[in-house]
């Protein structure tokens, strides 16, 4: 129940705390059904994550965050951009109706260049806008899967 009241300002405050913890190696957060959470909160969170230099694992659940869209995912990809030591990524964007192929493509392109990445779990089921541009996203996912299996 309380998560339904959590919005972008709260996520921005949390992001500042994360950014101050440069020794973190793992981040796990569950924002499922936080209907007030949107792109600006995830943009702030991505900036906080960018400050965590030793990050090896990230697990985030945004299932049902109806205001979250491609801008948030693109920012998250940028926040993970220089995290060369990532070994595991689990991101859930199911029921995020504003998420489309642009955000997914940004994430997949970012993950494709992680040399130590061994586990990727991306959930974009039920209600995401994947129809537009899905062919190019499928190709990116195939390339990522081939790299992970080799």
TIKOL-984277 format. One record per atom (N, C-alpha, C, O): residue in one letter; atom name; residue number from 1; x, y, z. Coordinates in Angstrom, 1 decimal, padded with zeros to 4 digits, m for minus. Example, Ala and Ser with C-alpha at 12.3 -4.5 7.8 and 13.67 -1.06 7.14 Angstrom:
<sites>
- A, N, 1, 013.2, m005.7, 007.8
- A, CA, 1, 012.3, m004.5, 007.8
- A, C, 1, 013.2, m003.3, 007.8
- A, O, 1, 014.2, m003.3, 008.5
- S, N, 2, 012.8, m002.2, 007.1
- S, CA, 2, 013.7, m001.1, 007.1
- S, C, 2, 012.9, 000.0, 007.9
- S, O, 2, 013.4, 001.1, 008.0
</sites>
This chain:
<sites>
- X, N, 1, 000.8, m001.2, 000.0
- X, CA, 1, 000.0, 000.0, 000.0
- X, C, 1, 000.9, 001.3, 000.0
- X, O, 1, 000.6, 002.2, m000.8
- X, N, 2, 001.9, 001.3, 000.9
- X, CA, 2, 002.7, 002.6, 001.0
- X, C, 2, 003.4, 002.9, m000.3
- X, O, 2, 003.7, 004.0, m000.6
- X, N, 3, 003.8, 001.9, m001.1
- X, CA, 3, 004.5, 002.1, m002.3
- X, C, 3, 003.7, 002.9, m003.3
- X, O, 3, 004.2, 003.6, m004.1
- X, N, 4, 002.4, 002.8, m003.2
- X, CA, 4, 001.5, 003.5, m004.2
- X, C, 4, 001.7, 005.0, m004.0
- X, O, 4, 001.3, 005.8, m004.9
- X, N, 5, 002.2, 005.4, m002.9
- X, CA, 5, 002.4, 006.9, m002.6
- X, C, 5, 003.8, 007.3, m003.0
- X, O, 5, 004.0, 008.5, m003.0
- X, N, 6, 004.6, 006.4, m003.2
- X, CA, 6, 006.0, 006.7, m003.6
- X, C, 6, 006.1, 007.4, m005.0
- X, O, 6, 005.6, 006.8, m005.9
- X, N, 7, 006.7, 008.5, m005.0
- X, CA, 7, 006.8, 009.2, m006.3
- X, C, 7, 008.2, 009.6, m006.7
- X, O, 7, 009.2, 009.1, m006.1
- X, N, 8, 008.3, 010.4, m007.7
- X, CA, 8, 009.6, 010.8, m008.2
- X, C, 8, 010.5, 011.5, m007.2
- X, O, 8, 011.7, 011.3, m007.2
- X, N, 9, 009.9, 012.3, m006.4
- X, CA, 9, 010.7, 013.1, m005.4
- X, C, 9, 011.4, 012.1, m004.4
- X, O, 9, 012.6, 012.3, m004.0
- X, N, 10, 010.7, 011.1, m004.0
- X, CA, 10, 011.2, 010.2, m003.0
- X, C, 10, 012.3, 009.3, m003.7
- X, O, 10, 013.3, 009.0, m003.0
- X, N, 11, 012.1, 009.0, m004.9
- X, CA, 11, 013.2, 008.3, m005.6
- X, C, 11, 014.4, 009.1, m005.8
- X, O, 11, 015.5, 008.6, m005.8
- X, N, 12, 014.3, 010.4, m006.1
- X, CA, 12, 015.4, 011.3, m006.2
- X, C, 12, 016.2, 011.3, m004.9
- X, O, 12, 017.4, 011.4, m004.9
- X, N, 13, 015.5, 011.4, m003.7
- X, CA, 13, 016.2, 011.4, m002.5
- X, C, 13, 016.9, 010.1, m002.2
- X, O, 13, 018.0, 010.1, m001.7
- X, N, 14, 016.3, 009.0, m002.6
- X, CA, 14, 016.9, 007.7, m002.5
- X, C, 14, 018.2, 007.6, m003.3
- X, O, 14, 019.2, 007.1, m002.9
- X, N, 15, 018.1, 008.1, m004.5
- X, CA, 15, 019.2, 008.1, m005.5
- X, C, 15, 020.4, 008.9, m004.9
- X, O, 15, 021.5, 008.4, m005.1
- X, N, 16, 020.1, 010.0, m004.2
- X, CA, 16, 021.2, 010.7, m003.6
- X, C, 16, 022.0, 009.9, m002.6
- X, O, 16, 023.2, 009.9, m002.5
- X, N, 17, 021.2, 009.1, m001.8
- X, CA, 17, 021.8, 008.2, m000.8
- X, C, 17, 022.7, 007.1, m001.5
- X, O, 17, 023.8, 006.8, m001.0
- X, N, 18, 022.2, 006.6, m002.5
- X, CA, 18, 022.9, 005.5, m003.3
- X, C, 18, 024.2, 006.1, m003.8
- X, O, 18, 025.2, 005.5, m003.7
- X, N, 19, 024.1, 007.3, m004.4
- X, CA, 19, 025.3, 007.9, m005.0
- X, C, 19, 026.4, 008.1, m004.0
- X, O, 19, 027.6, 008.2, m004.3
- X, N, 20, 026.0, 008.3, m002.7
- X, CA, 20, 027.0, 008.5, m001.6
- X, C, 20, 027.7, 007.2, m001.2
- X, O, 20, 028.6, 007.3, m000.4
- X, N, 21, 027.2, 006.1, m001.6
- X, CA, 21, 027.7, 004.8, m001.2
- X, C, 21, 028.5, 004.2, m002.3
- X, O, 21, 028.1, 003.2, m002.9
- X, N, 22, 029.7, 004.7, m002.6
- X, CA, 22, 030.5, 004.3, m003.7
- X, C, 22, 031.1, 002.9, m003.5
- X, O, 22, 031.6, 002.3, m004.5
- X, N, 23, 031.0, 002.3, m002.3
- X, CA, 23, 031.5, 000.9, m002.1
- X, C, 23, 030.4, m000.1, m002.3
- X, O, 23, 030.7, m001.3, m002.1
- X, N, 24, 029.2, 000.2, m002.7
- X, CA, 24, 028.2, m000.8, m003.0
- X, C, 24, 028.6, m001.7, m004.1
- X, O, 24, 029.2, m001.2, m005.1
- X, N, 25, 028.3, m003.0, m004.0
- X, CA, 25, 028.5, m003.9, m005.2
- X, C, 25, 027.2, m004.4, m005.7
- X, O, 25, 027.2, m004.9, m006.9
- X, N, 26, 026.1, m004.3, m004.9
- X, CA, 26, 024.9, m004.9, m005.4
- X, C, 26, 023.7, m003.9, m005.0
- X, O, 26, 023.7, m003.4, m003.9
- X, N, 27, 022.8, m003.7, m005.9
- X, CA, 27, 021.6, m002.9, m005.6
- X, C, 27, 020.4, m003.7, m006.0
- X, O, 27, 020.3, m004.2, m007.1
- X, N, 28, 019.5, m003.9, m005.0
- X, CA, 28, 018.2, m004.5, m005.3
- X, C, 28, 017.1, m003.6, m004.8
- X, O, 28, 017.1, m003.2, m003.6
- X, N, 29, 016.2, m003.3, m005.7
- X, CA, 29, 015.0, m002.4, m005.3
- X, C, 29, 013.8, m002.9, m006.0
- X, O, 29, 013.8, m003.4, m007.1
- X, N, 30, 012.7, m002.8, m005.2
- X, CA, 30, 011.4, m003.3, m005.7
- X, C, 30, 010.4, m002.1, m005.6
- X, O, 30, 010.0, m001.6, m004.6
- X, N, 31, 010.0, m001.6, m006.8
- X, CA, 31, 009.1, m000.5, m006.9
- X, C, 31, 007.8, m001.0, m007.6
- X, O, 31, 007.1, m000.1, m008.2
- X, N, 32, 007.5, m002.2, m007.5
- X, CA, 32, 006.3, m002.8, m008.1
- X, C, 32, 005.0, m002.0, m007.7
- X, O, 32, 004.8, m001.8, m006.5
- X, N, 33, 004.2, m001.7, m008.7
- X, CA, 33, 002.9, m001.0, m008.5
- X, C, 33, 003.1, 000.4, m007.9
- X, O, 33, 002.1, 000.9, m007.3
- X, N, 34, 004.2, 001.0, m008.0
- X, CA, 34, 004.4, 002.4, m007.6
- X, C, 34, 003.8, 003.3, m008.7
- X, O, 34, 004.6, 003.7, m009.6
- X, N, 35, 002.6, 003.5, m008.8
- X, CA, 35, 001.9, 004.1, m009.9
- X, C, 35, 002.3, 005.6, m010.1
- X, O, 35, 002.1, 006.2, m011.2
- X, N, 36, 002.9, 006.2, m009.1
- X, CA, 36, 003.3, 007.6, m009.2
- X, C, 36, 004.7, 007.8, m009.7
- X, O, 36, 005.1, 008.9, m010.0
- X, N, 37, 005.4, 006.7, m009.7
- X, CA, 37, 006.8, 006.7, m010.1
- X, C, 37, 006.9, 006.9, m011.7
- X, O, 37, 006.3, 006.1, m012.4
- X, N, 38, 007.7, 007.8, m012.1
- X, CA, 38, 007.8, 008.0, m013.6
- X, C, 38, 009.3, 008.2, m014.0
- X, O, 38, 010.2, 007.9, m013.3
- X, N, 39, 009.4, 008.8, m015.2
- X, CA, 39, 010.7, 009.0, m015.8
- X, C, 39, 011.6, 009.9, m015.0
- X, O, 39, 012.8, 009.5, m014.8
- X, N, 40, 011.1, 011.0, m014.4
- X, CA, 40, 012.1, 011.8, m013.7
- X, C, 40, 012.7, 011.2, m012.4
- X, O, 40, 013.8, 011.4, m012.1
- X, N, 41, 011.9, 010.3, m011.8
- X, CA, 41, 012.5, 009.6, m010.6
- X, C, 41, 013.5, 008.6, m011.1
- X, O, 41, 014.5, 008.5, m010.4
- X, N, 42, 013.3, 007.9, m012.2
- X, CA, 42, 014.3, 006.9, m012.7
- X, C, 42, 015.5, 007.6, m013.2
- X, O, 42, 016.6, 007.1, m013.1
- X, N, 43, 015.3, 008.8, m013.8
- X, CA, 43, 016.5, 009.6, m014.3
- X, C, 43, 017.4, 010.0, m013.1
- X, O, 43, 018.6, 009.8, m013.2
- X, N, 44, 016.8, 010.4, m012.0
- X, CA, 44, 017.5, 010.7, m010.8
- X, C, 44, 018.2, 009.4, m010.2
- X, O, 44, 019.4, 009.5, m009.8
- X, N, 45, 017.5, 008.3, m010.2
- X, CA, 45, 018.0, 007.1, m009.7
- X, C, 45, 019.2, 006.7, m010.6
- X, O, 45, 020.3, 006.2, m010.0
- X, N, 46, 019.1, 006.8, m011.9
- X, CA, 46, 020.2, 006.5, m012.8
- X, C, 46, 021.5, 007.3, m012.5
- X, O, 46, 022.6, 006.8, m012.5
- X, N, 47, 021.3, 008.6, m012.1
- X, CA, 47, 022.4, 009.4, m011.8
- X, C, 47, 023.1, 008.9, m010.5
- X, O, 47, 024.3, 008.9, m010.3
- X, N, 48, 022.2, 008.5, m009.5
- X, CA, 48, 022.8, 007.9, m008.3
- X, C, 48, 023.6, 006.7, m008.5
- X, O, 48, 024.6, 006.5, m008.0
- X, N, 49, 023.0, 005.8, m009.4
- X, CA, 49, 023.7, 004.5, m009.7
- X, C, 49, 025.0, 004.8, m010.4
- X, O, 49, 026.0, 004.1, m010.2
- X, N, 50, 025.0, 005.8, m011.2
- X, CA, 50, 026.3, 006.2, m011.9
- X, C, 50, 027.4, 006.5, m011.0
- X, O, 50, 028.6, 006.3, m011.3
- X, N, 51, 027.1, 006.9, m009.8
- X, CA, 51, 028.2, 007.2, m008.8
- X, C, 51, 028.7, 005.9, m008.1
- X, O, 51, 029.7, 006.0, m007.3
- X, N, 52, 028.0, 004.8, m008.3
- X, CA, 52, 028.5, 003.6, m007.6
- X, C, 52, 029.4, 002.8, m008.5
- X, O, 52, 029.0, 002.1, m009.5
- X, N, 53, 030.7, 003.0, m008.3
- X, CA, 53, 031.7, 002.5, m009.2
- X, C, 53, 032.0, 001.0, m009.2
- X, O, 53, 032.4, 000.4, m010.2
- X, N, 54, 031.7, 000.4, m008.0
- X, CA, 54, 032.0, m001.0, m007.9
- X, C, 54, 030.8, m001.9, m008.1
- X, O, 54, 030.8, m003.1, m007.8
- X, N, 55, 029.8, m001.4, m008.7
- X, CA, 55, 028.5, m002.2, m008.9
- X, C, 55, 028.8, m003.4, m009.8
- X, O, 55, 029.3, m003.3, m010.9
- X, N, 56, 028.4, m004.6, m009.3
- X, CA, 56, 028.5, m005.8, m010.0
- X, C, 56, 027.1, m006.4, m010.3
- X, O, 56, 026.9, m007.2, m011.3
- X, N, 57, 026.1, m006.1, m009.5
- X, CA, 57, 024.8, m006.7, m009.6
- X, C, 57, 023.7, m005.7, m009.4
- X, O, 57, 023.8, m004.8, m008.5
- X, N, 58, 022.7, m005.7, m010.3
- X, CA, 58, 021.6, m004.7, m010.1
- X, C, 58, 020.3, m005.5, m010.4
- X, O, 58, 020.2, m006.2, m011.4
- X, N, 59, 019.4, m005.4, m009.5
- X, CA, 59, 018.0, m006.0, m009.6
- X, C, 59, 017.0, m004.9, m009.3
- X, O, 59, 017.0, m004.4, m008.2
- X, N, 60, 016.1, m004.6, m010.2
- X, CA, 60, 015.1, m003.6, m010.0
- X, C, 60, 013.8, m004.1, m010.6
- X, O, 60, 013.7, m004.6, m011.7
- X, N, 61, 012.7, m003.9, m009.8
- X, CA, 61, 011.4, m004.3, m010.3
- X, C, 61, 010.5, m003.0, m010.4
- X, O, 61, 010.2, m002.4, m009.4
- X, N, 62, 010.2, m002.7, m011.6
- X, CA, 62, 009.3, m001.5, m011.9
- X, C, 62, 007.9, m002.0, m012.4
- X, O, 62, 007.2, m001.2, m013.0
- X, N, 63, 007.6, m003.2, m012.1
- X, CA, 63, 006.3, m003.8, m012.7
- X, C, 63, 005.1, m002.9, m012.2
- X, O, 63, 004.9, m002.6, m011.1
- X, N, 64, 004.4, m002.5, m013.2
- X, CA, 64, 003.2, m001.7, m013.0
- X, C, 64, 003.4, m000.2, m012.7
- X, O, 64, 002.5, 000.5, m012.3
- X, N, 65, 004.6, 000.3, m013.0
- X, CA, 65, 004.9, 001.7, m012.9
- X, C, 65, 004.4, 002.3, m014.2
- X, O, 65, 005.2, 002.5, m015.1
- X, N, 66, 003.2, 002.7, m014.2
- X, CA, 66, 002.5, 003.1, m015.4
- X, C, 66, 003.0, 004.4, m016.0
- X, O, 66, 002.8, 004.7, m017.2
- X, N, 67, 003.7, 005.3, m015.2
- X, CA, 67, 004.2, 006.5, m015.7
- X, C, 67, 005.6, 006.4, m016.3
- X, O, 67, 006.1, 007.3, m016.9
- X, N, 68, 006.2, 005.3, m016.1
- X, CA, 68, 007.6, 005.0, m016.5
- X, C, 68, 007.6, 004.8, m018.0
- X, O, 68, 006.8, 003.9, m018.5
- X, N, 69, 008.5, 005.4, m018.7
- X, CA, 69, 008.6, 005.3, m020.2
- X, C, 69, 010.0, 005.2, m020.7
- X, O, 69, 010.9, 004.9, m019.9
- X, N, 70, 010.2, 005.4, m022.0
- X, CA, 70, 011.5, 005.2, m022.6
- X, C, 70, 012.5, 006.2, m022.1
- X, O, 70, 013.7, 005.8, m022.0
- X, N, 71, 012.1, 007.4, m021.7
- X, CA, 71, 013.1, 008.3, m021.2
- X, C, 71, 013.8, 007.8, m019.9
- X, O, 71, 015.0, 008.0, m019.7
- X, N, 72, 013.0, 007.2, m019.0
- X, CA, 72, 013.6, 006.6, m017.8
- X, C, 72, 014.5, 005.4, m018.1
- X, O, 72, 015.6, 005.3, m017.5
- X, N, 73, 014.1, 004.6, m019.1
- X, CA, 73, 015.0, 003.4, m019.4
- X, C, 73, 016.3, 003.9, m020.1
- X, O, 73, 017.3, 003.3, m019.9
- X, N, 74, 016.1, 004.9, m020.9
- X, CA, 74, 017.3, 005.4, m021.6
- X, C, 74, 018.3, 006.0, m020.6
- X, O, 74, 019.5, 005.9, m020.7
- X, N, 75, 017.8, 006.7, m019.6
- X, CA, 75, 018.6, 007.3, m018.5
- X, C, 75, 019.2, 006.1, m017.7
- X, O, 75, 020.4, 006.2, m017.3
- X, N, 76, 018.5, 005.1, m017.4
- X, CA, 76, 019.0, 004.0, m016.7
- X, C, 76, 020.2, 003.3, m017.4
- X, O, 76, 021.2, 002.9, m016.9
- X, N, 77, 020.0, 003.2, m018.7
- X, CA, 77, 021.1, 002.6, m019.6
- X, C, 77, 022.3, 003.5, m019.5
- X, O, 77, 023.4, 003.0, m019.4
- X, N, 78, 022.1, 004.8, m019.5
- X, CA, 78, 023.3, 005.7, m019.4
- X, C, 78, 023.9, 005.6, m018.0
- X, O, 78, 025.1, 005.7, m017.9
- X, N, 79, 023.1, 005.4, m017.0
- X, CA, 79, 023.7, 005.3, m015.6
- X, C, 79, 024.5, 004.0, m015.5
- X, O, 79, 025.4, 003.9, m014.7
- X, N, 80, 024.1, 003.0, m016.2
- X, CA, 80, 024.9, 001.7, m016.2
- X, C, 80, 026.0, 001.7, m017.2
- X, O, 80, 026.8, 000.8, m017.3
- X, N, 81, 026.1, 002.7, m018.0
- X, CA, 81, 027.0, 002.8, m019.1
- X, C, 81, 028.5, 002.5, m018.8
- X, O, 81, 029.1, 001.7, m019.6
- X, N, 82, 029.0, 003.0, m017.7
- X, CA, 82, 030.4, 002.7, m017.5
- X, C, 82, 030.7, 001.7, m016.4
- X, O, 82, 031.7, 001.6, m015.8
- X, N, 83, 029.6, 000.9, m016.1
- X, CA, 83, 029.8, m000.2, m015.1
- X, C, 83, 030.3, m001.5, m015.8
- X, O, 83, 029.6, m002.4, m016.0
- X, N, 84, 031.6, m001.5, m016.1
- X, CA, 84, 032.2, m002.6, m016.8
- X, C, 84, 032.2, m003.9, m016.0
- X, O, 84, 032.4, m005.0, m016.5
- X, N, 85, 032.1, m003.8, m014.6
- X, CA, 85, 032.2, m005.0, m013.8
- X, C, 85, 030.8, m005.7, m013.5
- X, O, 85, 030.7, m006.6, m012.8
- X, N, 86, 029.8, m005.2, m014.2
- X, CA, 86, 028.5, m005.9, m014.0
- X, C, 86, 028.5, m007.3, m014.4
- X, O, 86, 029.0, m007.7, m015.5
- X, N, 87, 028.0, m008.2, m013.5
- X, CA, 87, 027.9, m009.6, m013.8
- X, C, 87, 026.4, m010.1, m013.9
- X, O, 87, 026.2, m011.1, m014.6
- X, N, 88, 025.5, m009.4, m013.2
- X, CA, 88, 024.1, m009.8, m013.3
- X, C, 88, 023.2, m008.5, m013.3
- X, O, 88, 023.4, m007.6, m012.6
- X, N, 89, 022.2, m008.6, m014.2
- X, CA, 89, 021.2, m007.5, m014.4
- X, C, 89, 019.9, m008.2, m014.5
- X, O, 89, 019.6, m009.0, m015.3
- X, N, 90, 019.0, m007.8, m013.6
- X, CA, 90, 017.6, m008.2, m013.6
- X, C, 90, 016.7, m007.0, m013.5
- X, O, 90, 016.7, m006.3, m012.5
- X, N, 91, 015.9, m006.8, m014.6
- X, CA, 91, 015.1, m005.6, m014.6
- X, C, 91, 013.7, m006.0, m015.1
- X, O, 91, 013.5, m006.7, m016.1
- X, N, 92, 012.7, m005.6, m014.3
- X, CA, 92, 011.3, m006.0, m014.6
- X, C, 92, 010.5, m004.7, m015.0
- X, O, 92, 010.3, m003.8, m014.1
- X, N, 93, 010.0, m004.6, m016.2
- X, CA, 93, 009.2, m003.5, m016.6
- X, C, 93, 007.8, m004.0, m017.1
- X, O, 93, 007.2, m003.3, m017.9
- X, N, 94, 007.4, m005.1, m016.6
- X, CA, 94, 006.1, m005.6, m017.0
- X, C, 94, 005.0, m004.6, m016.6
- X, O, 94, 005.1, m004.0, m015.6
- X, N, 95, 004.0, m004.5, m017.4
- X, CA, 95, 002.8, m003.6, m017.2
- X, C, 95, 003.2, m002.1, m017.2
- X, O, 95, 002.5, m001.3, m016.6
- X, N, 96, 004.4, m001.8, m017.7
- X, CA, 96, 004.8, m000.4, m017.8
- X, C, 96, 004.3, 000.1, m019.2
- X, O, 96, 005.1, m000.1, m020.2
- X, N, 97, 003.2, 000.6, m019.3
- X, CA, 97, 002.5, 000.9, m020.6
- X, C, 97, 003.2, 001.9, m021.5
- X, O, 97, 003.0, 001.9, m022.7
- X, N, 98, 004.0, 002.7, m020.9
- X, CA, 98, 004.7, 003.8, m021.7
- X, C, 98, 006.1, 003.3, m022.2
- X, O, 98, 006.8, 004.0, m022.9
- X, N, 99, 006.5, 002.1, m021.8
- X, CA, 99, 007.8, 001.6, m022.2
- X, C, 99, 007.7, 001.0, m023.6
- X, O, 99, 006.8, 000.3, m023.9
- X, N, 100, 008.6, 001.4, m024.4
- X, CA, 100, 008.6, 000.9, m025.8
- X, C, 100, 010.0, 000.4, m026.2
- X, O, 100, 010.9, 000.2, m025.4
- X, N, 101, 010.1, 000.2, m027.5
- X, CA, 101, 011.3, m000.3, m028.1
- X, C, 101, 012.5, 000.6, m027.9
- X, O, 101, 013.7, 000.1, m027.9
- X, N, 102, 012.3, 001.9, m027.9
- X, CA, 102, 013.4, 002.9, m027.7
- X, C, 102, 014.2, 002.6, m026.4
- X, O, 102, 015.4, 002.6, m026.4
- X, N, 103, 013.4, 002.5, m025.3
- X, CA, 103, 014.0, 002.3, m024.0
- X, C, 103, 014.7, 000.9, m023.9
- X, O, 103, 015.8, 000.8, m023.4
- X, N, 104, 014.0, m000.1, m024.5
- X, CA, 104, 014.6, m001.5, m024.5
- X, C, 104, 015.9, m001.5, m025.3
- X, O, 104, 016.9, m002.1, m024.9
- X, N, 105, 015.9, m000.9, m026.4
- X, CA, 105, 017.1, m000.8, m027.3
- X, C, 105, 018.2, m000.1, m026.6
- X, O, 105, 019.4, m000.6, m026.7
- X, N, 106, 018.0, 000.9, m025.9
- X, CA, 106, 019.0, 001.6, m025.1
- X, C, 106, 019.6, 000.7, m024.1
- X, O, 106, 020.9, 000.7, m023.9
- X, N, 107, 018.8, 000.0, m023.4
- X, CA, 107, 019.3, m001.0, m022.3
- X, C, 107, 020.1, m002.1, m023.0
- X, O, 107, 021.2, m002.4, m022.5
- X, N, 108, 019.6, m002.7, m024.0
- X, CA, 108, 020.3, m003.8, m024.6
- X, C, 108, 021.6, m003.4, m025.2
- X, O, 108, 022.6, m004.1, m025.1
- X, N, 109, 021.7, m002.2, m025.8
- X, CA, 109, 022.9, m001.7, m026.4
- X, C, 109, 024.0, m001.5, m025.3
- X, O, 109, 025.1, m001.8, m025.4
- X, N, 110, 023.5, m001.0, m024.1
- X, CA, 110, 024.4, m000.7, m023.0
- X, C, 110, 024.9, m002.1, m022.5
- X, O, 110, 026.1, m002.2, m022.2
- X, N, 111, 024.1, m003.1, m022.3
- X, CA, 111, 024.5, m004.3, m021.8
- X, C, 111, 025.4, m005.1, m022.7
- X, O, 111, 026.2, m006.0, m022.2
- X, N, 112, 025.2, m004.9, m024.0
- X, CA, 112, 026.0, m005.7, m025.0
- X, C, 112, 027.5, m005.5, m024.8
- X, O, 112, 028.3, m006.3, m025.3
- X, N, 113, 027.9, m004.4, m024.2
- X, CA, 113, 029.4, m004.1, m024.0
- X, C, 113, 029.9, m004.3, m022.6
- X, O, 113, 031.0, m003.8, m022.3
- X, N, 114, 029.2, m005.1, m021.8
- X, CA, 114, 029.7, m005.5, m020.5
- X, C, 114, 030.5, m006.8, m020.6
- X, O, 114, 029.9, m007.9, m020.7
- X, N, 115, 031.8, m006.7, m020.4
- X, CA, 115, 032.6, m007.9, m020.6
- X, C, 115, 032.4, m009.0, m019.6
- X, O, 115, 032.7, m010.2, m019.9
- X, N, 116, 032.0, m008.7, m018.4
- X, CA, 116, 031.8, m009.7, m017.3
- X, C, 116, 030.4, m010.2, m017.1
- X, O, 116, 030.1, m011.0, m016.3
- X, N, 117, 029.5, m009.6, m017.9
- X, CA, 117, 028.1, m009.9, m017.7
- X, C, 117, 027.8, m011.4, m018.0
- X, O, 117, 028.1, m011.9, m019.1
- X, N, 118, 027.2, m012.1, m017.0
- X, CA, 118, 026.9, m013.5, m017.2
- X, C, 118, 025.4, m013.8, m017.1
- X, O, 118, 024.9, m014.8, m017.7
- X, N, 119, 024.6, m012.9, m016.5
- X, CA, 119, 023.2, m013.1, m016.3
- X, C, 119, 022.4, m011.9, m016.7
- X, O, 119, 022.7, m010.8, m016.1
- X, N, 120, 021.5, m012.0, m017.6
- X, CA, 120, 020.6, m010.9, m017.9
- X, C, 120, 019.1, m011.4, m017.9
- X, O, 120, 018.8, m012.4, m018.5
- X, N, 121, 018.3, m010.8, m017.1
- X, CA, 121, 016.9, m011.1, m017.0
- X, C, 121, 016.1, m009.8, m017.2
- X, O, 121, 016.0, m009.0, m016.3
- X, N, 122, 015.5, m009.6, m018.4
- X, CA, 122, 014.7, m008.5, m018.7
- X, C, 122, 013.3, m008.9, m019.0
- X, O, 122, 013.0, m009.8, m019.8
- X, N, 123, 012.3, m008.3, m018.2
- X, CA, 123, 010.9, m008.6, m018.4
- X, C, 123, 010.2, m007.4, m018.9
- X, O, 123, 010.1, m006.3, m018.2
- X, N, 124, 009.6, m007.5, m020.1
- X, CA, 124, 008.9, m006.4, m020.7
- X, C, 124, 007.5, m006.9, m021.1
- X, O, 124, 006.9, m006.4, m022.1
- X, N, 125, 006.9, m007.8, m020.4
- X, CA, 125, 005.7, m008.4, m020.8
- X, C, 125, 004.5, m007.5, m020.4
- X, O, 125, 004.6, m006.7, m019.6
- X, N, 126, 003.4, m007.8, m021.0
- X, CA, 126, 002.1, m007.3, m020.7
- X, C, 126, 002.0, m005.8, m020.6
- X, O, 126, 002.2, m005.2, m019.6
- X, N, 127, 001.6, m005.3, m021.7
- X, CA, 127, 001.3, m003.9, m021.8
- X, C, 127, 002.4, m002.9, m022.2
- X, O, 127, 002.1, m001.7, m022.3
- X, N, 128, 003.6, m003.4, m022.4
- X, CA, 128, 004.6, m002.5, m022.9
- X, C, 128, 004.4, m002.2, m024.4
- X, O, 128, 003.8, m003.1, m025.1
- X, N, 129, 004.9, m001.1, m024.9
- X, CA, 129, 004.7, m000.8, m026.3
- X, C, 129, 005.8, m001.3, m027.2
- X, O, 129, 006.7, m000.5, m027.6
- X, N, 130, 005.9, m002.5, m027.4
- X, CA, 130, 007.1, m003.1, m028.1
- X, C, 130, 006.8, m003.3, m029.6
- X, O, 130, 007.8, m003.6, m030.3
- X, N, 131, 005.7, m003.0, m030.1
- X, CA, 131, 005.4, m003.2, m031.5
- X, C, 131, 006.3, m002.4, m032.4
- X, O, 131, 006.9, m002.9, m033.3
- X, N, 132, 006.3, m001.1, m032.1
- X, CA, 132, 007.2, m000.2, m033.0
- X, C, 132, 008.6, m000.5, m032.8
- X, O, 132, 009.1, m000.4, m031.6
- X, N, 133, 009.3, m000.8, m033.8
- X, CA, 133, 010.8, m001.0, m033.8
- X, C, 133, 011.2, m002.3, m033.2
- X, O, 133, 012.3, m002.5, m032.8
- X, N, 134, 010.2, m003.2, m033.0
- X, CA, 134, 010.5, m004.5, m032.4
- X, C, 134, 011.5, m005.4, m033.2
- X, O, 134, 012.3, m006.1, m032.6
- X, N, 135, 011.5, m005.2, m034.5
- X, CA, 135, 012.5, m006.0, m035.3
- X, C, 135, 013.9, m005.7, m034.9
- X, O, 135, 014.7, m006.6, m034.8
- X, N, 136, 014.3, m004.4, m034.8
- X, CA, 136, 015.6, m004.1, m034.5
- X, C, 136, 016.0, m004.5, m033.1
- X, O, 136, 017.1, m004.8, m032.8
- X, N, 137, 015.0, m004.4, m032.2
- X, CA, 137, 015.2, m004.8, m030.8
- X, C, 137, 015.5, m006.3, m030.7
- X, O, 137, 016.3, m006.8, m030.0
- X, N, 138, 014.7, m007.1, m031.5
- X, CA, 138, 014.9, m008.5, m031.6
- X, C, 138, 016.4, m008.9, m032.0
- X, O, 138, 017.0, m009.8, m031.5
- X, N, 139, 016.8, m008.1, m033.0
- X, CA, 139, 018.2, m008.4, m033.5
- X, C, 139, 019.2, m008.0, m032.4
- X, O, 139, 020.2, m008.8, m032.2
- X, N, 140, 019.0, m006.9, m031.6
- X, CA, 140, 019.9, m006.6, m030.5
- X, C, 140, 019.9, m007.7, m029.5
- X, O, 140, 020.9, m008.0, m028.9
- X, N, 141, 018.7, m008.2, m029.1
- X, CA, 141, 018.6, m009.2, m028.1
- X, C, 141, 019.3, m010.5, m028.6
- X, O, 141, 019.9, m011.2, m027.8
- X, N, 142, 019.1, m010.9, m029.8
- X, CA, 142, 019.8, m012.1, m030.4
- X, C, 142, 021.3, m011.9, m030.2
- X, O, 142, 022.0, m012.9, m029.9
- X, N, 143, 021.8, m010.7, m030.6
- X, CA, 143, 023.3, m010.5, m030.5
- X, C, 143, 023.7, m010.6, m029.0
- X, O, 143, 024.8, m011.2, m028.7
- X, N, 144, 023.0, m010.0, m028.1
- X, CA, 144, 023.3, m010.1, m026.7
- X, C, 144, 023.3, m011.6, m026.2
- X, O, 144, 024.2, m012.0, m025.5
- X, N, 145, 022.3, m012.3, m026.6
- X, CA, 145, 022.1, m013.7, m026.2
- X, C, 145, 023.3, m014.5, m026.7
- X, O, 145, 023.9, m015.4, m026.0
- X, N, 146, 023.7, m014.3, m027.9
- X, CA, 146, 024.8, m015.0, m028.5
- X, C, 146, 026.1, m014.7, m027.8
- X, O, 146, 026.9, m015.6, m027.6
- X, N, 147, 026.3, m013.4, m027.4
- X, CA, 147, 027.5, m013.0, m026.7
- X, C, 147, 027.6, m013.7, m025.3
- X, O, 147, 028.6, m014.1, m024.9
- X, N, 148, 026.4, m013.7, m024.6
- X, CA, 148, 026.4, m014.3, m023.3
- X, C, 148, 026.6, m015.8, m023.3
- X, O, 148, 027.2, m016.4, m022.4
- X, N, 149, 026.2, m016.5, m024.4
- X, CA, 149, 026.3, m017.9, m024.5
- X, C, 149, 027.7, m018.4, m024.9
- X, O, 149, 028.0, m019.6, m024.8
- X, N, 150, 028.5, m017.5, m025.4
- X, CA, 150, 029.8, m017.9, m025.9
- X, C, 150, 030.9, m017.8, m024.9
- X, O, 150, 032.0, m018.1, m025.1
</sites>
